[in-house]
Amino acid sequence: MQVTEQAAKIGKQGLFHVEKGFKIVVVIQDVREVFGRLDYSIRPVEGVGSLWVSSERVLMIAEKGER
């Protein structure tokens, strides 16, 4: 998917895979493409800070009415 298509995910929630099955709920703040890889800027739903991560490490959470 292109960045313009992924931009629709800004403001939506996902699960960020940290390691060994540990995941935290995050909000997508921004999207960028770097060397052909798609990255998300994420922040935790509860807590502080933000981080750029590979989109492959974030599983989007479906909203009501979505599949």
PyMOL commands that place a pseudoatom at each C-alpha (Angstrom):
pseudoatom trace, name=CA, resn=MET, resi=1, chain=A, elem=C, hetatm=0, pos=[0.000, 0.000, 0.000]
pseudoatom trace, name=CA, resn=GLN, resi=2, chain=A, elem=C, hetatm=0, pos=[1.089, 3.516, -0.642]
pseudoatom trace, name=CA, resn=VAL, resi=3, chain=A, elem=C, hetatm=0, pos=[1.530, 6.162, 2.026]
pseudoatom trace, name=CA, resn=THR, resi=4, chain=A, elem=C, hetatm=0, pos=[-1.569, 8.039, 0.834]
pseudoatom trace, name=CA, resn=GLU, resi=5, chain=A, elem=C, hetatm=0, pos=[-3.688, 4.899, 1.369]
pseudoatom trace, name=CA, resn=GLN, resi=6, chain=A, elem=C, hetatm=0, pos=[-2.086, 4.286, 4.767]
pseudoatom trace, name=CA, resn=ALA, resi=7, chain=A, elem=C, hetatm=0, pos=[-2.780, 7.863, 5.893]
pseudoatom trace, name=CA, resn=ALA, resi=8, chain=A, elem=C, hetatm=0, pos=[-6.360, 6.763, 6.645]
pseudoatom trace, name=CA, resn=LYS, resi=9, chain=A, elem=C, hetatm=0, pos=[-4.911, 4.879, 9.643]
pseudoatom trace, name=CA, resn=ILE, resi=10, chain=A, elem=C, hetatm=0, pos=[-3.761, 8.090, 11.353]
pseudoatom trace, name=CA, resn=GLY, resi=11, chain=A, elem=C, hetatm=0, pos=[-5.663, 8.447, 14.630]
pseudoatom trace, name=CA, resn=LYS, resi=12, chain=A, elem=C, hetatm=0, pos=[-6.620, 4.760, 14.753]
pseudoatom trace, name=CA, resn=GLN, resi=13, chain=A, elem=C, hetatm=0, pos=[-5.509, 2.207, 17.325]
pseudoatom trace, name=CA, resn=GLY, resi=14, chain=A, elem=C, hetatm=0, pos=[-3.279, -0.808, 16.907]
pseudoatom trace, name=CA, resn=LEU, resi=15, chain=A, elem=C, hetatm=0, pos=[-1.316, -3.347, 18.931]
pseudoatom trace, name=CA, resn=PHE, resi=16, chain=A, elem=C, hetatm=0, pos=[2.442, -2.754, 18.882]
pseudoatom trace, name=CA, resn=HIS, resi=17, chain=A, elem=C, hetatm=0, pos=[4.437, -5.988, 19.200]
pseudoatom trace, name=CA, resn=VAL, resi=18, chain=A, elem=C, hetatm=0, pos=[7.339, -5.301, 21.552]
pseudoatom trace, name=CA, resn=GLU, resi=19, chain=A, elem=C, hetatm=0, pos=[8.767, -8.810, 22.038]
pseudoatom trace, name=CA, resn=LYS, resi=20, chain=A, elem=C, hetatm=0, pos=[7.957, -12.320, 23.317]
pseudoatom trace, name=CA, resn=GLY, resi=21, chain=A, elem=C, hetatm=0, pos=[4.200, -11.836, 22.975]
pseudoatom trace, name=CA, resn=PHE, resi=22, chain=A, elem=C, hetatm=0, pos=[4.208, -8.486, 24.822]
pseudoatom trace, name=CA, resn=LYS, resi=23, chain=A, elem=C, hetatm=0, pos=[1.976, -5.973, 23.032]
pseudoatom trace, name=CA, resn=ILE, resi=24, chain=A, elem=C, hetatm=0, pos=[0.725, -2.500, 23.907]
pseudoatom trace, name=CA, resn=VAL, resi=25, chain=A, elem=C, hetatm=0, pos=[-2.195, -0.500, 22.539]
pseudoatom trace, name=CA, resn=VAL, resi=26, chain=A, elem=C, hetatm=0, pos=[-0.995, 2.480, 20.512]
pseudoatom trace, name=CA, resn=VAL, resi=27, chain=A, elem=C, hetatm=0, pos=[-2.384, 5.268, 18.335]
pseudoatom trace, name=CA, resn=ILE, resi=28, chain=A, elem=C, hetatm=0, pos=[-0.983, 5.917, 14.855]
pseudoatom trace, name=CA, resn=GLN, resi=29, chain=A, elem=C, hetatm=0, pos=[0.194, 9.551, 14.681]
pseudoatom trace, name=CA, resn=ASP, resi=30, chain=A, elem=C, hetatm=0, pos=[1.855, 9.681, 11.259]
pseudoatom trace, name=CA, resn=VAL, resi=31, chain=A, elem=C, hetatm=0, pos=[2.943, 7.531, 8.303]
pseudoatom trace, name=CA, resn=ARG, resi=32, chain=A, elem=C, hetatm=0, pos=[6.104, 7.647, 6.186]
pseudoatom trace, name=CA, resn=GLU, resi=33, chain=A, elem=C, hetatm=0, pos=[7.927, 5.568, 3.600]
pseudoatom trace, name=CA, resn=VAL, resi=34, chain=A, elem=C, hetatm=0, pos=[11.663, 5.017, 4.082]
pseudoatom trace, name=CA, resn=PHE, resi=35, chain=A, elem=C, hetatm=0, pos=[13.707, 2.984, 1.575]
pseudoatom trace, name=CA, resn=GLY, resi=36, chain=A, elem=C, hetatm=0, pos=[10.531, 1.246, 0.371]
pseudoatom trace, name=CA, resn=ARG, resi=37, chain=A, elem=C, hetatm=0, pos=[9.460, 0.335, 3.920]
pseudoatom trace, name=CA, resn=LEU, resi=38, chain=A, elem=C, hetatm=0, pos=[6.320, 1.758, 5.550]
pseudoatom trace, name=CA, resn=ASP, resi=39, chain=A, elem=C, hetatm=0, pos=[6.735, 3.205, 9.058]
pseudoatom trace, name=CA, resn=TYR, resi=40, chain=A, elem=C, hetatm=0, pos=[4.235, 4.486, 11.624]
pseudoatom trace, name=CA, resn=SER, resi=41, chain=A, elem=C, hetatm=0, pos=[4.816, 7.093, 14.288]
pseudoatom trace, name=CA, resn=ILE, resi=42, chain=A, elem=C, hetatm=0, pos=[3.042, 5.649, 17.321]
pseudoatom trace, name=CA, resn=ARG, resi=43, chain=A, elem=C, hetatm=0, pos=[2.234, 6.721, 20.875]
pseudoatom trace, name=CA, resn=PRO, resi=44, chain=A, elem=C, hetatm=0, pos=[0.805, 4.602, 23.694]
pseudoatom trace, name=CA, resn=VAL, resi=45, chain=A, elem=C, hetatm=0, pos=[-2.883, 5.011, 24.563]
pseudoatom trace, name=CA, resn=GLU, resi=46, chain=A, elem=C, hetatm=0, pos=[-1.819, 5.330, 28.198]
pseudoatom trace, name=CA, resn=GLY, resi=47, chain=A, elem=C, hetatm=0, pos=[1.613, 6.657, 29.031]
pseudoatom trace, name=CA, resn=VAL, resi=48, chain=A, elem=C, hetatm=0, pos=[3.959, 9.078, 27.313]
pseudoatom trace, name=CA, resn=GLY, resi=49, chain=A, elem=C, hetatm=0, pos=[6.337, 9.212, 24.382]
pseudoatom trace, name=CA, resn=SER, resi=50, chain=A, elem=C, hetatm=0, pos=[6.304, 8.395, 20.688]
pseudoatom trace, name=CA, resn=LEU, resi=51, chain=A, elem=C, hetatm=0, pos=[8.345, 6.202, 18.367]
pseudoatom trace, name=CA, resn=TRP, resi=52, chain=A, elem=C, hetatm=0, pos=[8.791, 5.480, 14.651]
pseudoatom trace, name=CA, resn=VAL, resi=53, chain=A, elem=C, hetatm=0, pos=[8.381, 1.736, 13.990]
pseudoatom trace, name=CA, resn=SER, resi=54, chain=A, elem=C, hetatm=0, pos=[7.948, -0.590, 11.018]
pseudoatom trace, name=CA, resn=SER, resi=55, chain=A, elem=C, hetatm=0, pos=[4.273, -0.996, 10.110]
pseudoatom trace, name=CA, resn=GLU, resi=56, chain=A, elem=C, hetatm=0, pos=[4.863, -4.767, 10.231]
pseudoatom trace, name=CA, resn=ARG, resi=57, chain=A, elem=C, hetatm=0, pos=[5.090, -4.544, 14.044]
pseudoatom trace, name=CA, resn=VAL, resi=58, chain=A, elem=C, hetatm=0, pos=[1.634, -2.960, 14.411]
pseudoatom trace, name=CA, resn=LEU, resi=59, chain=A, elem=C, hetatm=0, pos=[-1.598, -4.959, 14.169]
pseudoatom trace, name=CA, resn=MET, resi=60, chain=A, elem=C, hetatm=0, pos=[-4.504, -2.618, 13.561]
pseudoatom trace, name=CA, resn=ILE, resi=61, chain=A, elem=C, hetatm=0, pos=[-7.514, -2.959, 15.884]
pseudoatom trace, name=CA, resn=ALA, resi=62, chain=A, elem=C, hetatm=0, pos=[-10.804, -3.145, 13.966]
pseudoatom trace, name=CA, resn=GLU, resi=63, chain=A, elem=C, hetatm=0, pos=[-13.366, -0.536, 14.934]
pseudoatom trace, name=CA, resn=LYS, resi=64, chain=A, elem=C, hetatm=0, pos=[-17.016, -1.448, 15.400]
pseudoatom trace, name=CA, resn=GLY, resi=65, chain=A, elem=C, hetatm=0, pos=[-18.582, -2.146, 12.037]
pseudoatom trace, name=CA, resn=GLU, resi=66, chain=A, elem=C, hetatm=0, pos=[-15.215, -2.905, 10.365]
pseudoatom trace, name=CA, resn=ARG, resi=67, chain=A, elem=C, hetatm=0, pos=[-13.814, -6.274, 9.464]
for i in range(1, 67): cmd.bond("trace and resi %d" % i, "trace and resi %d" % (i + 1))
show_as sticks, trace
zoom trace
